[in-house]
Amino acid sequence: MQTLQAIQVSEVECDPDLKTTKDNVAGQVAPSSLKTYASDLRHFVYWIADHDLTLQSLSRDDLVTYSIYLGETYAKAIASCMWAVVRRLLDSCRGR
């Protein structure tokens, strides 16, 4: 299993909509889940930045690519949890 170096979100050029939505999603979870959500959201933000994408430019193909990446990189349960966090982030974006 591969792990990414921990990063601070401030190190990533985040478009304002993504940062706001990420902060909103992280603020909705139980304190016991906050660390995991924050880590999974940072991971997704890092992946978006690494692929020169923005929240607005994400396509279905990009999301499929990220999902495949998670499945190939992490154990099934971890990948599933990380994907659930991304879905929650995207659902939150859609609900704005």
MDTraj code that builds the backbone (N, CA, C; nanometers):
import mdtraj as md
import numpy as np

residues = "MET GLN THR LEU GLN ALA ILE GLN VAL SER GLU VAL GLU CYS ASP PRO ASP LEU LYS THR THR LYS ASP ASN VAL ALA GLY GLN VAL ALA PRO SER SER LEU LYS THR TYR ALA SER ASP LEU ARG HIS PHE VAL TYR TRP ILE ALA ASP HIS ASP LEU THR LEU GLN SER LEU SER ARG ASP ASP LEU VAL THR TYR SER ILE TYR LEU GLY GLU THR TYR ALA LYS ALA ILE ALA SER CYS MET TRP ALA VAL VAL ARG ARG LEU LEU ASP SER CYS ARG GLY ARG".split()
xyz = np.array([
    [0.0836, -0.1166, 0.0000],
    [0.0000, 0.0000, 0.0000],
    [0.0891, 0.1243, 0.0000],
    [0.0572, 0.2177, -0.0882],
    [0.1329, 0.3404, -0.1013],
    [0.0707, 0.4477, -0.0147],
    [0.1537, 0.5295, 0.0468],
    [0.1007, 0.6423, 0.1216],
    [0.1597, 0.7701, 0.0645],
    [0.0837, 0.8754, 0.0690],
    [0.1312, 1.0044, 0.0237],
    [0.1865, 1.0805, 0.1412],
    [0.2850, 1.1631, 0.1138],
    [0.3393, 1.2486, 0.2176],
    [0.2299, 1.3439, 0.2628],
    [0.2193, 1.3630, 0.3912],
    [0.1183, 1.4547, 0.4446],
    [0.1456, 1.5948, 0.3916],
    [0.0419, 1.6618, 0.3489],
    [0.0560, 1.7979, 0.2999],
    [-0.0425, 1.8873, 0.3728],
    [-0.0155, 2.0121, 0.3705],
    [-0.1081, 2.1118, 0.4208],
    [-0.1860, 2.1639, 0.3006],
    [-0.3146, 2.1826, 0.3178],
    [-0.3963, 2.2313, 0.2068],
    [-0.3420, 2.3632, 0.1560],
    [-0.2850, 2.4438, 0.2424],
    [-0.2311, 2.5725, 0.1995],
    [-0.1166, 2.5565, 0.1001],
    [-0.0563, 2.4375, 0.0924],
    [0.0516, 2.4132, -0.0021],
    [-0.0012, 2.3913, -0.1430],
    [-0.1295, 2.3649, -0.1558],
    [-0.1900, 2.3347, -0.2843],
    [-0.2671, 2.4561, -0.3317],
    [-0.2501, 2.4892, -0.4582],
    [-0.3292, 2.5969, -0.5161],
    [-0.4710, 2.5459, -0.5325],
    [-0.5577, 2.5885, -0.4457],
    [-0.6963, 2.5433, -0.4418],
    [-0.7844, 2.6541, -0.4956],
    [-0.8746, 2.6205, -0.5868],
    [-0.9665, 2.7254, -0.6274],
    [-1.0594, 2.7548, -0.5097],
    [-1.1090, 2.8770, -0.5002],
    [-1.1878, 2.9166, -0.3820],
    [-1.3108, 2.8291, -0.3587],
    [-1.3782, 2.7860, -0.4650],
    [-1.4964, 2.7022, -0.4473],
    [-1.4611, 2.5691, -0.3831],
    [-1.3513, 2.5095, -0.4234],
    [-1.3109, 2.3811, -0.3672],
    [-1.2734, 2.3972, -0.2204],
    [-1.1975, 2.4999, -0.1875],
    [-1.1578, 2.5203, -0.0485],
    [-1.2805, 2.5432, 0.0400],
    [-1.3730, 2.6262, -0.0044],
    [-1.4939, 2.6537, 0.0739],
    [-1.5756, 2.5266, 0.0932],
    [-1.5947, 2.4514, -0.0140],
    [-1.6731, 2.3283, -0.0055],
    [-1.6035, 2.2264, 0.0833],
    [-1.4724, 2.2139, 0.0711],
    [-1.3958, 2.1214, 0.1539],
    [-1.4124, 2.1580, 0.3006],
    [-1.4011, 2.2858, 0.3323],
    [-1.4166, 2.3308, 0.4706],
    [-1.5584, 2.3044, 0.5219],
    [-1.6583, 2.3243, 0.4362],
    [-1.7974, 2.2988, 0.4760],
    [-1.8203, 2.1514, 0.5064],
    [-1.7696, 2.0638, 0.4204],
    [-1.7865, 1.9199, 0.4417],
    [-1.7154, 1.8771, 0.5695],
    [-1.5936, 1.9233, 0.5888],
    [-1.5184, 1.8861, 0.7088],
    [-1.5888, 1.9361, 0.8348],
    [-1.6596, 2.0472, 0.8249],
    [-1.7284, 2.1026, 0.9398],
    [-1.8571, 2.0303, 0.9750],
    [-1.9022, 1.9376, 0.8895],
    [-2.0280, 1.8677, 0.9120],
    [-2.0115, 1.7311, 0.9773],
    [-1.8893, 1.6884, 0.9980],
    [-1.8681, 1.5535, 1.0494],
    [-1.8432, 1.5558, 1.1999],
    [-1.8631, 1.4407, 1.2604],
    [-1.8387, 1.4267, 1.4041],
    [-1.6916, 1.4527, 1.4330],
    [-1.6623, 1.5087, 1.5494],
    [-1.5227, 1.5355, 1.5845],
    [-1.4330, 1.4119, 1.5721],
    [-1.4866, 1.2954, 1.6028],
    [-1.4066, 1.1734, 1.5945],
    [-1.3718, 1.1368, 1.4498],
    [-1.4496, 1.1851, 1.3546],
    [-1.4253, 1.1557, 1.2130],
    [-1.3501, 1.2667, 1.1414],
    [-1.3344, 1.3795, 1.2070],
    [-1.2787, 1.4971, 1.1416],
    [-1.1389, 1.4729, 1.0855],
    [-1.0533, 1.4078, 1.1615],
    [-0.9155, 1.3847, 1.1166],
    [-0.9137, 1.3000, 0.9896],
    [-0.9949, 1.1961, 0.9853],
    [-1.0005, 1.1091, 0.8680],
    [-1.0564, 1.1847, 0.7482],
    [-1.1663, 1.2560, 0.7679],
    [-1.2254, 1.3338, 0.6585],
    [-1.1260, 1.4367, 0.6062],
    [-1.0626, 1.5084, 0.6973],
    [-0.9672, 1.6117, 0.6569],
    [-0.8538, 1.5504, 0.5754],
    [-0.8033, 1.4368, 0.6190],
    [-0.6959, 1.3690, 0.5477],
    [-0.7413, 1.3245, 0.4089],
    [-0.8603, 1.2647, 0.4004],
    [-0.9114, 1.2176, 0.2712],
    [-0.9412, 1.3341, 0.1775],
    [-0.9908, 1.4438, 0.2327],
    [-1.0164, 1.5621, 0.1502],
    [-0.8862, 1.6244, 0.1009],
    [-0.7853, 1.6305, 0.1882],
    [-0.6539, 1.6811, 0.1456],
    [-0.5989, 1.5956, 0.0328],
    [-0.6146, 1.4655, 0.0473],
    [-0.5650, 1.3743, -0.0546],
    [-0.6308, 1.4040, -0.1888],
    [-0.7621, 1.4226, -0.1904],
    [-0.8341, 1.4518, -0.3139],
    [-0.7937, 1.5880, -0.3701],
    [-0.7811, 1.6879, -0.2827],
    [-0.7381, 1.8209, -0.3261],
    [-0.5991, 1.8127, -0.3896],
    [-0.5109, 1.7366, -0.3274],
    [-0.3760, 1.7191, -0.3807],
    [-0.3821, 1.6513, -0.5173],
    [-0.4645, 1.5486, -0.5305],
    [-0.4770, 1.4766, -0.6575],
    [-0.5300, 1.5702, -0.7663],
    [-0.6304, 1.6520, -0.7323],
    [-0.6846, 1.7474, -0.8292],
    [-0.5745, 1.8436, -0.8757],
    [-0.5016, 1.8989, -0.7797],
    [-0.3951, 1.9943, -0.8135],
    [-0.2856, 1.9273, -0.8963],
    [-0.2518, 1.8050, -0.8593],
    [-0.1462, 1.7319, -0.9302],
    [-0.1851, 1.7028, -1.0752],
    [-0.3137, 1.6980, -1.1029],
    [-0.3618, 1.6703, -1.2391],
    [-0.4110, 1.7973, -1.3100],
    [-0.3736, 1.9123, -1.2556],
    [-0.4101, 2.0425, -1.3146],
    [-0.5600, 2.0548, -1.3389],
    [-0.6380, 2.0100, -1.2411],
    [-0.7834, 2.0177, -1.2507],
    [-0.8355, 2.1186, -1.1497],
    [-0.9579, 2.1599, -1.1693],
    [-1.0291, 2.2417, -1.0718],
    [-1.1615, 2.1721, -1.0452],
    [-1.2297, 2.2196, -0.9450],
    [-1.3603, 2.1627, -0.9144],
    [-1.4534, 2.1754, -1.0347],
    [-1.4468, 2.2887, -1.1021],
    [-1.5330, 2.3120, -1.2172],
    [-1.4937, 2.2286, -1.3392],
    [-1.3678, 2.1932, -1.3500],
    [-1.3237, 2.1195, -1.4692],
    [-1.3295, 1.9683, -1.4536],
    [-1.3613, 1.9183, -1.3341],
    [-1.3691, 1.7739, -1.3128],
    [-1.4736, 1.7122, -1.4043],
    [-1.4358, 1.6068, -1.4699],
    [-1.5307, 1.5342, -1.5548],
    [-1.5579, 1.3973, -1.4931],
    [-1.6552, 1.3302, -1.5473],
    [-1.6842, 1.1938, -1.5025],
    [-1.5609, 1.1055, -1.5214],
    [-1.4914, 1.1222, -1.6332],
    [-1.3699, 1.0443, -1.6589],
    [-1.2631, 1.0706, -1.5532],
    [-1.2500, 1.1965, -1.5099],
    [-1.1526, 1.2280, -1.4047],
    [-1.1879, 1.1545, -1.2754],
    [-1.3158, 1.1537, -1.2430],
    [-1.3595, 1.0866, -1.1205],
    [-1.3416, 0.9359, -1.1292],
    [-1.3658, 0.8793, -1.2459],
    [-1.3414, 0.7357, -1.2660],
    [-1.1922, 0.7073, -1.2495],
    [-1.1089, 0.7929, -1.3051],
    [-0.9634, 0.7758, -1.2926],
    [-0.9210, 0.7803, -1.1465],
    [-0.9766, 0.8750, -1.0702],
    [-0.9433, 0.8844, -0.9276],
    [-0.9906, 0.7606, -0.8522],
    [-1.1092, 0.7154, -0.8832],
    [-1.1633, 0.5957, -0.8176],
    [-1.0756, 0.4731, -0.8463],
    [-1.0344, 0.4590, -0.9701],
    [-0.9451, 0.3474, -1.0073],
    [-0.8122, 0.3604, -0.9331],
    [-0.7595, 0.4816, -0.9291],
    [-0.6346, 0.5067, -0.8572],
    [-0.6463, 0.4619, -0.7110],
    [-0.7569, 0.5005, -0.6456],
    [-0.7766, 0.4597, -0.5067],
    [-0.7791, 0.3080, -0.4941],
    [-0.8531, 0.2425, -0.5835],
    [-0.8651, 0.0973, -0.5794],
    [-0.7340, 0.0245, -0.6015],
    [-0.6473, 0.0842, -0.6831],
    [-0.5177, 0.0218, -0.7118],
    [-0.4121, 0.0547, -0.6065],
    [-0.4363, 0.1587, -0.5265],
    [-0.3349, 0.2078, -0.4334],
    [-0.3618, 0.1657, -0.2892],
    [-0.4872, 0.1530, -0.2527],
    [-0.5238, 0.1286, -0.1140],
    [-0.6049, 0.0001, -0.1005],
    [-0.6084, -0.0510, 0.0211],
    [-0.6938, -0.1661, 0.0508],
    [-0.8385, -0.1266, 0.0198],
    [-0.9189, -0.2263, -0.0126],
    [-1.0558, -0.2018, -0.0573],
    [-1.1354, -0.1163, 0.0419],
    [-1.1269, -0.1471, 0.1697],
    [-1.2040, -0.0731, 0.2705],
    [-1.1595, 0.0726, 0.2795],
    [-1.0297, 0.0963, 0.2734],
    [-0.9777, 0.2332, 0.2809],
    [-1.0169, 0.3108, 0.1561],
    [-0.9996, 0.2483, 0.0396],
    [-1.0366, 0.3140, -0.0862],
    [-1.1848, 0.3491, -0.0866],
    [-1.2665, 0.2592, -0.0358],
    [-1.4101, 0.2825, -0.0301],
    [-1.4434, 0.4013, 0.0600],
    [-1.3788, 0.4096, 0.1738],
    [-1.4011, 0.5228, 0.2645],
    [-1.3544, 0.6541, 0.2013],
    [-1.2393, 0.6511, 0.1366],
    [-1.1876, 0.7722, 0.0724],
    [-1.2812, 0.8174, -0.0394],
    [-1.3342, 0.7229, -0.1147],
    [-1.4268, 0.7556, -0.2224],
    [-1.5568, 0.8126, -0.1651],
    [-1.6015, 0.7614, -0.0522],
    [-1.7233, 0.8127, 0.0111],
    [-1.7060, 0.9591, 0.0511],
    [-1.5883, 0.9956, 0.0971],
    [-1.5615, 1.1344, 0.1333],
    [-1.5674, 1.2236, 0.0092],
    [-1.5110, 1.1755, -0.1010],
    [-1.5152, 1.2518, -0.2271],
    [-1.6599, 1.2686, -0.2727],
    [-1.7379, 1.1615, -0.2645],
    [-1.8790, 1.1713, -0.3040],
    [-1.9520, 1.2743, -0.2186],
    [-1.9215, 1.2751, -0.0900],
    [-1.9862, 1.3727, -0.0015],
    [-1.9450, 1.5149, -0.0404],
    [-1.8185, 1.5338, -0.0725],
    [-1.7703, 1.6639, -0.1180],
    [-1.8440, 1.7061, -0.2450],
    [-1.8549, 1.6155, -0.3407],
    [-1.9203, 1.6480, -0.4676],
    [-2.0693, 1.6705, -0.4498],
    [-2.1316, 1.5934, -0.3628],
    [-2.2742, 1.6155, -0.3331],
    [-2.2943, 1.7542, -0.2729],
    [-2.2032, 1.7934, -0.1873],
    [-2.2108, 1.9246, -0.1249],
    [-2.1955, 2.0346, -0.2297],
    [-2.1083, 2.0127, -0.3250],
    [-2.0896, 2.1107, -0.4344],
    [-2.2163, 2.1241, -0.5160],
    [-2.2784, 2.0132, -0.5435],
    [-2.3981, 2.0120, -0.6257],
    [-2.5143, 2.0800, -0.5540],
    [-2.5132, 2.0726, -0.4209],
    [-2.6229, 2.1290, -0.3421],
    [-2.6106, 2.2795, -0.3199],
    [-2.4999, 2.3400, -0.3630],
    [-2.4826, 2.4841, -0.3426],
    [-2.5804, 2.5651, -0.4210],
])
top = md.Topology()
chain = top.add_chain()
for i, resn in enumerate(residues, 1):
    res = top.add_residue(resn, chain, resSeq=i)
    for name in ("N", "CA", "C"):
        top.add_atom(name, md.element.get_by_symbol(name[0]), res)
traj = md.Trajectory(xyz[None], top)
